[in-house]
Amino acid sequence: MTSPLFPSPLLATVEAENSPIVLTGVLLSLVIIYLASKIGAEIAKRLDFPPVLGELVAGVIVGVSALHLIIFPESGLSASDSVVMTILEWINHLSPAAATSIFESQSEVISVLAELGVIILLFEIGLESDLRQLKEVGYQATIVACVGVAVPFAAGTVGLMTLFHVPAIPAIFAGAALTATSIGITSKVLSELGQLKSKEGQIIVGAAVIDDVLGIIVLAVVASLAKTGEIDVTNVIYLIVSATAFLIGSILLGGIFNKTFERIVNQLKTRGNIVIPAFIFAYFMAFLGNAIHLEAILGAFAAGLVLDESDARNELDELVKPVADLVVPIFFVTVGARADLGVLNPTVPENRAGLSIAVFLMVVAIVGKIVTGWSVFGQPGINRLAIGVGMIPRGEVGLVFAGIGSASGVLSKPLEVSIIIMVILTTFLAPPFLRLAFGEPVEPPSTGEPAREQPVLGGESQPTP
């Protein structure tokens, strides 16, 4: 039970007597999420698909589209639609008002855990990336990212205005949603295929990071346009400067921090002497990213890149994996759970207008990212198709665009539905397409048993056998 001396701030929105019920709902939700993720991943693996695809599909099954086991208030559903809340109401004899309050609070906790999951995922991906190789493909990744933003945005905006007569501001918003790339989903699939450290994988990851920064700037511009009809030039300049300074500064200061990190690790003698300082750094970098109005995941990724250069990296890689195994599935299952496949139903009249627009957006979303592979030059024999396919999934980033557009009132229902369809389909199509583009998975080098935490002696890591 939650200690009465230390009530969780996340539970402060509910009355004190309901806090234990919120915890009960969170625990039951986690049981469902872990069961779904493991079953989905195992089935996908046996069918020779990336396990992350199984987790996404499992999320759809337990989410708003099917079983209603994991649902969220922003989907438009209420506490009475949630199976978890139905069980809690039956056990605790809750009033409708209490049930609503508990539903909102436990959903908020799951959402925060999902955000924590993607932060740790990006920290892990940063650790697994090769900073030297990422620097080598930096200019290629920048070109890929710029093409991947410019082509879908221009084609989507112009196409909606000319073919479907959509007004300028909604068309610009929809075009902006096409620019997104879900680095979390793509990088996870690359890791599972053993291609994360390949030249293609590094270009994709680097481009996805830059694409995320560009996407944040585009989102700020279109959100400002939606609110006022004008673009806040000062805010756009601030975002460009702060994003560039943050990423470049993190990498340049990495060498200095690594020496400090190794000295700290050598001085600590208790359990967690490596992993705790590493997570302190990762969370602090994620905090900085959020504090300067960028993204927490960018800060976490930068932290992973910095620590990738440390002598403790091999131990840290193994120590972070169990933590990631606990929280990352929450993120992927909730992404699937939030995806409402009901918008694909053509028998609903309001969906029909959106379906034709959705077909157009899907074509632009796929082609606009695939062409990025052919913007790579000076790399003979590189898998251009894999690079393009790796940029396709919009995932949670695309849903953010759709959510902000919906909240602002800019998007009509058909246009909102079409954007959601585009996000769902690109998210689910990309993992198997990426698998086909790369061919057989590359087995990562065996690291043996996970290393136990040991001090880094004499500047070199000494994993215990």
C-alpha positions in Angstrom: 0.0 0.0 0.0 1.1 3.6 -0.5 2.7 5.0 2.5 0.5 7.8 4.1 3.7 9.6 5.0 4.8 9.9 1.3 1.7 10.3 -0.9 2.5 10.3 -4.6 2.1 13.7 -6.3 0.6 11.9 -9.2 -2.2 10.8 -7.0 -2.8 14.2 -5.6 -5.7 14.8 -7.9 -7.8 12.2 -6.1 -9.0 12.1 -2.5 -6.7 10.5 -0.1 -8.9 7.5 0.5 -8.9 6.7 -3.2 -5.1 6.8 -3.6 -4.7 3.0 -2.8 -7.4 2.3 -5.5 -5.4 4.3 -8.1 -2.4 2.1 -7.2 -4.5 -1.0 -7.6 -5.6 0.1 -11.0 -2.0 0.9 -12.0 -0.8 -2.5 -10.9 -3.6 -4.3 -12.7 -2.8 -2.2 -15.8 0.9 -3.2 -15.6 0.0 -6.9 -15.4 -2.1 -6.5 -18.5 0.6 -4.5 -20.3 3.4 -7.0 -19.5 1.3 -10.0 -20.4 0.3 -8.4 -23.7 3.8 -7.3 -24.6 5.4 -10.7 -23.8 2.8 -12.7 -25.7 2.8 -10.4 -28.7 6.6 -10.3 -28.8 6.9 -14.1 -28.6 4.3 -14.6 -31.4 6.0 -12.0 -33.6 9.4 -13.6 -33.0 8.1 -17.1 -34.0 6.5 -15.6 -37.1 9.9 -14.0 -38.0 8.7 -10.5 -37.4 10.4 -7.9 -35.2 9.1 -8.4 -31.6 8.3 -4.7 -31.3 5.6 -5.2 -33.9 4.1 -7.9 -31.7 4.1 -5.4 -28.8 2.3 -2.8 -30.9 -0.3 -5.3 -32.1 -0.8 -6.5 -28.6 -1.4 -2.9 -27.5 -4.1 -2.5 -30.2 -5.8 -5.7 -29.0 -5.9 -4.6 -25.3 -6.6 -1.0 -26.2 -9.3 1.3 -27.5 -9.7 -0.7 -30.7 -10.7 -4.1 -29.1 -10.7 -5.2 -25.5 -10.7 -1.8 -23.7 -8.3 -3.2 -21.1 -5.9 -0.3 -21.4 -7.6 3.0 -22.5 -7.1 6.6 -21.8 -9.5 9.6 -21.3 -8.1 11.5 -24.3 -9.5 8.8 -26.6 -13.0 10.1 -25.7 -13.9 7.1 -23.6 -15.0 7.2 -20.0 -14.3 5.2 -16.9 -17.4 3.0 -17.6 -15.7 1.9 -20.8 -12.6 0.6 -19.1 -12.5 -3.1 -18.1 -9.9 -2.3 -15.4 -12.2 0.4 -13.9 -15.2 -2.0 -14.1 -13.2 -4.4 -11.9 -12.2 -1.7 -9.5 -15.8 -0.5 -9.2 -17.0 -4.0 -8.5 -14.3 -4.5 -5.8 -14.6 -1.1 -4.1 -18.2 0.0 -4.9 -17.2 3.3 -6.3 -19.4 6.2 -7.2 -19.4 7.4 -10.8 -17.5 10.6 -9.7 -14.9 8.6 -7.8 -14.5 6.2 -10.7 -13.8 9.0 -13.2 -11.3 10.7 -10.9 -9.5 7.3 -10.3 -9.6 6.5 -14.0 -7.9 9.8 -14.9 -5.3 9.5 -12.3 -4.3 5.9 -13.0 -4.2 6.7 -16.8 -1.9 9.6 -16.0 0.5 7.3 -14.1 0.6 4.8 -17.0 1.2 7.7 -19.4 4.1 8.9 -17.3 5.6 5.4 -17.1 5.3 5.1 -20.9 7.1 8.4 -21.3 9.8 7.1 -18.9 10.0 4.0 -21.1 10.7 5.9 -24.3 13.3 8.0 -22.4 15.2 4.9 -21.3 14.8 3.4 -24.8 16.5 6.4 -26.3 19.2 6.3 -23.6 19.8 2.7 -24.5 19.9 3.4 -28.2 22.4 6.2 -27.6 24.6 3.7 -25.7 24.4 1.2 -28.5 25.2 3.8 -31.2 28.7 4.5 -32.3 29.4 8.2 -31.8 32.4 8.1 -34.1 30.5 6.5 -36.9 27.5 8.8 -36.2 29.8 11.8 -36.7 31.1 10.3 -39.9 27.6 10.0 -41.4 26.4 13.3 -39.7 26.2 15.3 -42.9 24.4 12.4 -44.7 22.0 12.1 -41.8 21.3 15.9 -42.0 20.6 15.7 -45.7 18.3 12.7 -45.2 16.4 14.5 -42.4 16.0 17.7 -44.4 14.7 15.9 -47.4 12.4 13.7 -45.2 10.9 16.9 -43.7 10.7 19.1 -46.9 9.3 16.5 -49.4 6.3 15.2 -47.3 5.5 18.7 -46.0 5.4 20.3 -49.4 3.7 17.4 -51.2 1.1 17.0 -48.4 0.3 20.7 -48.1 0.1 21.5 -51.8 -1.8 18.2 -52.5 -4.5 18.8 -49.9 -5.0 22.4 -51.0 -5.2 21.6 -54.8 -6.8 18.1 -54.8 -9.1 18.3 -51.8 -9.6 22.1 -51.5 -8.5 22.0 -47.8 -8.0 25.5 -46.4 -4.4 26.7 -46.0 -3.9 26.4 -42.3 -5.4 22.9 -41.8 -3.4 21.8 -44.9 -0.2 23.1 -43.4 -1.0 21.3 -40.1 -1.6 18.0 -41.9 1.6 18.5 -44.0 3.5 19.1 -40.8 2.2 15.8 -39.4 3.8 14.1 -42.4 7.3 15.3 -41.4 7.5 13.3 -38.2 9.6 10.2 -37.7 9.3 7.9 -34.6 12.9 7.3 -33.6 11.8 5.0 -30.8 10.1 2.5 -33.1 12.7 2.5 -35.9 15.7 2.3 -33.6 14.2 -0.6 -31.7 13.6 -2.5 -34.9 17.1 -1.7 -36.1 18.5 -3.1 -32.8 16.4 -6.2 -33.1 17.7 -6.8 -36.7 21.3 -6.3 -35.6 21.6 -3.3 -38.0 21.8 -0.4 -35.5 25.6 0.0 -35.9 25.5 -0.5 -39.7 26.1 2.6 -41.8 22.5 2.5 -42.8 21.4 2.2 -39.2 23.5 5.1 -38.1 22.2 7.3 -40.9 18.6 6.4 -40.0 19.1 7.1 -36.3 21.0 10.3 -36.9 18.4 11.5 -39.4 15.6 10.5 -37.1 17.1 12.6 -34.2 17.6 15.6 -36.5 14.1 15.0 -38.0 12.7 15.1 -34.4 14.4 18.5 -33.8 13.1 19.8 -37.1 9.7 18.3 -36.3 9.6 20.2 -33.0 10.4 23.4 -34.8 7.7 22.8 -37.5 5.2 21.9 -34.7 6.0 25.2 -32.9 5.4 27.1 -36.2 2.1 25.5 -37.1 0.8 25.6 -33.6 1.5 29.3 -33.5 -0.1 29.7 -36.9 -3.2 27.8 -35.7 -3.6 29.9 -32.6 -2.9 33.4 -34.0 -2.8 33.0 -37.8 0.7 34.4 -37.5 4.1 32.8 -37.1 6.2 33.8 -34.0 9.5 34.3 -35.6 11.3 34.8 -32.3 10.1 31.5 -31.0 11.2 29.7 -34.2 14.7 31.2 -34.0 14.9 30.3 -30.3 14.0 26.7 -31.0 16.5 26.4 -33.9 19.4 27.8 -31.8 18.6 25.9 -28.6 18.2 22.6 -30.4 21.4 23.0 -32.3 23.4 24.2 -29.3 22.0 21.4 -27.1 22.9 18.5 -29.3 26.3 19.8 -30.5 27.2 21.0 -27.0 26.3 17.7 -25.4 28.6 15.8 -27.8 31.5 18.3 -27.5 31.4 18.2 -23.7 31.1 14.4 -23.7 34.9 13.9 -23.4 35.1 16.1 -20.3 32.1 14.4 -18.7 33.4 10.9 -19.4 36.5 11.5 -17.3 34.3 12.8 -14.5 32.0 9.8 -14.8 34.9 7.3 -14.6 36.3 9.0 -11.5 32.9 8.9 -9.8 32.4 5.2 -10.7 35.9 4.4 -9.2 35.0 6.1 -6.0 31.7 4.4 -5.4 31.8 1.0 -3.6 28.1 0.1 -3.2 25.7 -1.6 -5.6 24.6 0.6 -8.5 28.0 2.3 -8.7 27.8 2.4 -12.5 24.1 2.3 -13.4 22.9 4.9 -10.9 25.3 7.7 -11.9 24.5 6.9 -15.6 20.7 7.2 -15.0 21.3 10.4 -13.0 23.0 11.9 -16.1 20.4 10.5 -18.5 17.5 11.9 -16.5 19.3 15.3 -16.1 19.9 15.5 -19.8 16.2 14.6 -20.4 15.2 17.3 -18.0 17.3 19.8 -19.8 15.7 18.8 -23.1 12.3 19.4 -21.7 13.2 22.5 -19.8 14.4 24.3 -23.0 11.2 23.2 -24.8 12.7 20.5 -26.9 12.1 16.8 -26.1 13.2 14.7 -23.2 14.0 11.8 -25.5 16.6 14.0 -27.3 18.3 14.7 -24.0 18.3 11.0 -23.1 19.7 10.0 -26.5 22.5 12.6 -26.2 23.3 11.2 -22.7 23.6 7.7 -24.2 25.9 9.0 -27.0 28.2 10.7 -24.4 28.5 7.7 -22.2 29.1 5.5 -25.2 32.6 6.9 -25.3 33.3 6.0 -21.6 35.4 3.0 -20.5 32.4 1.7 -18.5 30.2 1.4 -21.6 30.4 -2.4 -21.9 29.2 -2.9 -18.3 26.6 -0.2 -18.7 25.1 -1.7 -21.8 24.4 -4.9 -19.9 23.1 -3.1 -16.8 20.7 -0.9 -18.7 19.0 -3.7 -20.6 17.1 -5.2 -17.6 15.8 -1.7 -16.7 14.8 -1.1 -20.3 13.1 -4.6 -20.4 10.8 -3.4 -17.5 9.7 0.0 -18.8 10.1 0.1 -22.6 7.2 -2.4 -23.3 4.9 0.0 -21.5 5.6 2.6 -24.1 5.1 0.3 -27.1 1.9 -1.3 -25.7 0.4 2.1 -24.9 1.2 3.4 -28.4 -0.8 0.5 -29.8 -3.5 0.9 -27.2 -4.1 4.5 -28.1 -4.5 3.7 -31.8 -8.2 3.6 -32.7 -8.6 1.4 -35.7 -12.3 2.3 -35.7 -11.4 5.2 -37.9 -10.8 2.7 -40.7 -14.4 1.6 -40.7 -16.0 2.9 -44.0 -19.5 2.2 -42.8 -19.3 5.2 -40.6 -20.3 8.2 -42.8 -17.8 10.7 -41.2 -15.0 8.3 -41.9 -15.6 8.1 -45.7 -14.5 11.6 -46.5 -11.4 11.0 -44.4 -10.5 7.7 -46.1 -9.8 9.2 -49.5 -7.7 11.9 -47.9 -6.0 9.2 -45.9 -5.1 7.3 -49.0 -3.4 10.4 -50.4 -1.6 11.1 -47.1 -0.4 7.5 -46.9 1.1 7.7 -50.4 2.8 10.9 -49.5 3.9 9.6 -46.1 5.6 6.5 -47.6 7.0 8.0 -50.9 8.1 11.2 -49.1 10.3 9.2 -46.7 11.5 6.5 -49.1 13.0 9.1 -51.5 15.3 10.2 -48.6 17.4 7.1 -49.3 18.3 8.4 -52.7 19.5 11.7 -51.2 22.5 9.8 -49.7 25.6 10.3 -51.9 29.2 9.1 -51.9 28.2 5.8 -50.3 28.5 3.0 -52.9 26.6 -0.2 -52.1 24.6 1.4 -49.3 21.0 0.1 -48.9 19.0 3.2 -49.9 15.7 1.5 -49.6 16.3 0.5 -46.0 17.2 4.1 -45.2 14.0 5.4 -46.7 11.8 2.7 -45.1 13.5 3.4 -41.7 12.2 6.9 -41.8 8.6 5.9 -42.5 7.0 5.3 -39.0 5.3 8.3 -37.5 4.3 6.6 -34.2 3.8 8.7 -31.1 5.3 11.8 -32.8 2.6 11.8 -35.5 -0.1 11.3 -32.8 1.2 14.4 -31.0 0.7 16.5 -34.2 -2.8 15.1 -34.6 -3.6 15.7 -30.9 -2.5 19.3 -31.0 -4.3 19.9 -34.2 -7.5 18.5 -32.8 -7.2 20.4 -29.6 -6.7 23.7 -31.5 -9.8 23.1 -33.5 -7.9 23.6 -36.8 -8.6 20.1 -38.1 -11.9 19.0 -39.4 -13.0 15.5 -38.4 -12.3 13.9 -41.8 -8.8 15.5 -41.9 -8.1 14.5 -38.3 -9.3 10.9 -39.0 -7.1 10.7 -42.1 -4.0 11.9 -40.2 -4.7 9.2 -37.5 -5.0 6.5 -40.2 -1.7 7.6 -41.7 0.0 7.5 -38.4 -1.4 4.1 -37.5 -0.6 2.5 -40.9 3.0 3.9 -41.1 3.7 2.8 -37.6 2.6 -0.8 -38.3 3.9 -1.2 -41.8 7.4 0.1 -41.2 8.8 -2.8 -39.0 8.0 -5.6 -41.4 9.0 -3.4 -44.4 12.3 -2.7 -42.7 12.8 -6.4 -42.1 12.3 -7.1 -45.8 14.6 -4.2 -46.8 17.5 -5.5 -44.7 16.9 -9.2 -45.2 18.1 -11.7 -42.7 18.8 -10.3 -39.2 22.4 -9.9 -38.2 23.2 -11.6 -35.0 24.8 -9.1 -32.6 28.1 -10.3 -31.1 27.7 -12.4 -28.0 28.5 -10.7 -24.8 28.1 -13.7 -22.6 26.5 -13.4 -19.1 25.5 -9.9 -18.1 28.4 -8.1 -16.4 28.1 -7.5 -12.7 28.8 -3.9 -11.6 32.5 -3.4 -10.9 34.5 -0.2 -10.4 36.4 0.9 -13.5 40.0 0.4 -12.4 42.9 2.1 -14.0 40.7 3.8 -16.6 39.7 0.4 -18.2 36.5 -1.5 -17.6 36.9 -4.9 -16.0 33.7 -7.0 -16.3 33.5 -9.8 -13.9 33.1 -13.2 -15.6 
